[in-house]
Amino acid sequence: MLAYRDDAMYTPPPLPRWRLILNSILGLAFWILTFFLRQKTSSFLPLTLDTLGQILLTDITRQKSARALAQLQRKTAHADAEHSAAAGRGNAAGVPYLVSIVGYREEEALFRRCLQSYRTTCTGAATLLVGIDGDEPEDLEMVATVRSVYPQAVVLGLPEPLGEMAQRLAELKAFGGHFVPSESAHERLEVFHALPEEVKRDAEEWAMEEVIVNDDRHLSTCLMLANYRITFNTYVLTLTDTPTTSMALLLQQLRWSRATYIETLQYPLLYAIRGPVALICAVRRVYGPLAMAVFTARYAWSGSVPFAFSPLDFALRLALCAGYNLLFFRRHLRGAVRHWSLLVASQLFYQVPLPGIAVWSCVTMLQGSWGTSMRGVGEKRRARHPGERDVR
C-alpha cells in the first residue's frame, strides 16, 4: 500500500486469517531473538550505538516519505497547480489534509493566536475542525472566539459527548441495524445485552478508574486496526503550547506517556495486523524503561550493572540527537526555530527526565488524572495543587 494516496475514499481490505497468524508467529520469533541478542549487546557506548541506529532508521523513513510525496505530487500536479493559483500559495505538506483542534476552557488570547496561526501555516488544509469539550457558558466563550477568527464557521451543537455517541453507534452496528433495546430490565438481562455494560459499570467503582488517552494517539490506533498505514511527515511542523513551568511540563509528558503505554498494551491485534516490526518497537518502548529501572535498583543494591554506563556515553547521545536536529532543520525547515541553541536545550529537557517519566507512567498508566489544569482563567482559580493525584 502506498504511503500517500490521492483517492480519499480508499478503504484498505482486512488481512486474511493466515496473514494474521503468520505475523503473530514472526513477531513472537523476532521477540525471542531480540531478547537473546539483548544479552549480547556491546558494552562499549551502548546508548551511542542505539542512537546511531535510531538516526539511521529515521533518515531512511524520511527519504521514503519524501519519495512517496514526490510520486503523489507528480500524479496530482495539475490539480495542485490550480489550487495554488487560486490560493496564492503552495502546500508545504504536499497533500491535502484535515486540521483538528481540540480545546477545553483555554485562555482566550492564546486560543485566538492558535486559531489565527493556521491561516498562514496550514496552506493545504481542506477542512478545519474545532472541537470544544463542553456547552457551559465558559465553553460558549471559546465558540465565540472561533467564530470571531473564522466568521464562516458552522457550529454543530451536540446534545451529548461525541465519544459516547460514537460508542453507541459502534454498539448499534455490532448488534445490527434492527436492534432496539427493551425497556424492561429483566428482558435485557435475558437476552444478555445489558449484562456486559452493567458488570463493567459495577467493576469500575472498585476495580479501576477511567483513564485518559490522547485523542490523536487513539485515532492512530484505530486507523492501524483498520489496516491503514500511519506515515510520519517530518516536513510538517505541529504548533502546540508548551507548559511554562517544569511541574506542568512533567505532568503533560506523564499523561502523554501513559496514553502510549495504554495504547501499546491494550490492542495486541494491532501487532498481528502491522507485522513483527511494530511488535519489536512496542516491546522496546515498554521493556526499555522498566529494564533501566531494574538496572538502577540493582546498581543501588549490589553495585553491579549489566553494561558499562558512562557520562561520555550519555553526552554523545545528546550531541548526536541535537546535531541531527540542527542539520535537518537547517536543510529542510530553515527559519522554523528562533535560535540553534533551543534545539540543543530541548534535548536536555527531553532526554534527561525521559527514563523517569517512562517508568512512572508505566507503573501508573491506569491512574486516570488529566494532570495539568486547563488554561482558562476560571479553571486556574479552581485548580488544585498540580500533580496531587499523580503522586498518590
C-alpha positions, -999 to +999 in steps of 0.1 A: +000+000+000+013+034-009+023+058+019+002+086+004-030+082-018-049+107-038-082+088-035-097+100-002-124+073-002-099+044-003-106+017+023-079-010+028-092-046+028-089-066+060-060-090+063-068-127+057-066-150+087-034-168+075-016-134+073-026-126+109-013-159+121+019-156+101+025-121+115+019-133+150+044-162+147+070-139+131+065-113+158+070-140+186+101-153+168+116-119+164+108-110+200+126-141+213+156-134+190+158-098+202+156-109+238+187-132+234+205-106+213+199-081+240+222-101+263+250-099+236+249-062+231+281-043+231+294-029+264+311+000+246+289+031+245+255+013+241+235+045+242+255+060+214+252+029+193+215+028+199+212+065+189+231+059+157+207+031+148+177+053+155+190+082+134+198+058+105+162+044+105+147+078+109+165+092+079+156+061+058+120+067+067+122+104+059+137+097+025+110+071+017+083+096+028+099+123+005+099+099-025+063+089-018+053+126-016+071+134-049+054+105-066+020+117-054+027+153-064+035+142-099+002+124-102-017+154-089+004+182-104-024+197-124-048+198-095-021+212-072-013+240-097-049+251-099-053+250-061-021+270-056-031+296-082-065+300-065-050+302-030-019+322-040+004+300-020+018+264-021+012+234+001+042+226+022+029+192+032+024+181-004-011+165+002-044+180+013-052+173+049-077+179+077-068+201+107-083+191+140-082+214+170-095+203+204-098+227+233-113+229+267-115+262+286-083+276+271-070+311+278-088+334+252-058+352+238-038+321+235-066+302+218-072+331+194-035+331+184-036+294+179-066+297+156-050+326+136-018+307+131-035+281+110-043+307+084-006+311+074+009+278+083-016+252+071-017+261+035-030+227+024-058+223+049-091+212+032-112+213+064-107+229+098-124+210+126-125+226+160-139+206+190-150+224+222-154+199+250-184+214+268-215+235+264-215+257+295-211+295+295-173+292+297-172+269+268-195+291+247-169+319+251-145+296+232-171+291+205-174+329+201-136+331+198-137+306+169-165+325+151-146+358+155-115+343+138-134+322+112-168+340+106-177+313+080-175+286+107-206+263+111-214+255+147-228+220+153-242+216+188-242+181+202-267+171+229-242+146+243-204+140+242-192+128+208-173+099+223-205+084+239-224+089+207-197+071+187-196+043+212-234+038+210-233+038+172-205+013+172-226-010+195-256-005+173-236-015+143-223-046+161-258-057+171-273-049+137-294-020+125-327-036+137-317-040+173-338-020+197-331-025+235-360-034+256-373-011+284-376-040+308-345-048+328-355-085+330-358-088+292-325-070+287-307-094+311-324-124+295-311-116+260-277-109+277-274-074+262-272-053+293-250-077+314-216-067+300-222-030+305-237-035+340-207-056+350-183-030+336-201-002+355-201-021+388-164-031+384-153+004+377-164+015+411-140-007+429-116-023+404-105+005+381-109+041+371-115+056+337-082+065+320-073+095+298-059+088+264-049+115+239-074+117+210-047+117+183-029+087+198-061+067+199-071+078+164-038+064+152-045+030+169-080+029+153-066+036+119-039+009+122-065-016+134-085-009+102-053-018+082-044+018+074-008+028+073+003+057+095+032+077+080+050+104+099+056+135+077+088+151+090+083+182+068+051+194+086+055+214+118+029+210+146+021+241+166+015+235+203+016+253+235+043+241+259+036+244+296+056+273+312+066+255+344+087+224+350+059+208+370+033+213+343+057+201+316+064+169+336+027+163+342+019+168+305+047+143+295+033+118+321-002+120+305+011+115+270+034+086+281+006+069+299-015+071+268+013+055+248+016+026+272-022+020+273-024+020+235+006-002+233-006-029+257-044-028+251-046-038+215-025-070+208-044-075+175-025-044+162+008-063+160-008-092+141-020-067+115+011-045+113+037-073+115+067-080+136+084-046+133+055-030+151+058-056+179+095-051+183+091-013+186+063-018+212+084-042+232+114-020+231+092+010+242+078-009+272+108-031+281+134-004+279+124+020+307+114-009+330+147-026+324+166+007+332+147+010+365+156-026+374+192-020+365+193+012+386+178-006+416+203-034+411+232-010+410+220+008+442+216-026+459+247-045+448+268-021+428+267-042+397+254-033+363+248-054+331+265-029+309+290-001+312+274+033+316+294+065+315+287+102+313+305+103+280+280+078+265+251+099+276+268+131+264+274+116+230+237+106+228+227+142+235+252+156+210+241+132+182+204+140+187+210+177+188+233+176+158+208+156+137+181+181+146+204+211+137+213+195+103+177+186+095+162+220+105+188+240+087+184+220+055+146+215+053+129+238+078+150+269+078+136+297+100+113+273+120+134+278+151+145+311+166+180+301+175+200+269+172+207+268+209+170+260+215+174+227+197+203+218+220+184+228+251+154+208+240+174+176+241+183+183+278+146+189+287+136+157+268+164+131+273+172+138+310+137+133+326+126+107+299+136+075+318+119+086+350+087+097+331+086+065+312+089+043+343+064+062+364+038+065+336+041+027+330+036+020+367+006+044+370-009+040+335-044+035+349-042+065+372-067+085+351-057+120+360-055+148+335-025+162+354-023+198+344-052+222+348-069+239+319-056+273+308-088+292+312-089+319+339-118+303+357-102+268+356-069+282+370-088+296+400-104+263+408-072+243+401-057+222+429-020+218+436-006+204+403+003+168+405-018+160+436-033+129+420-001+119+403+018+112+435-009+091+452 
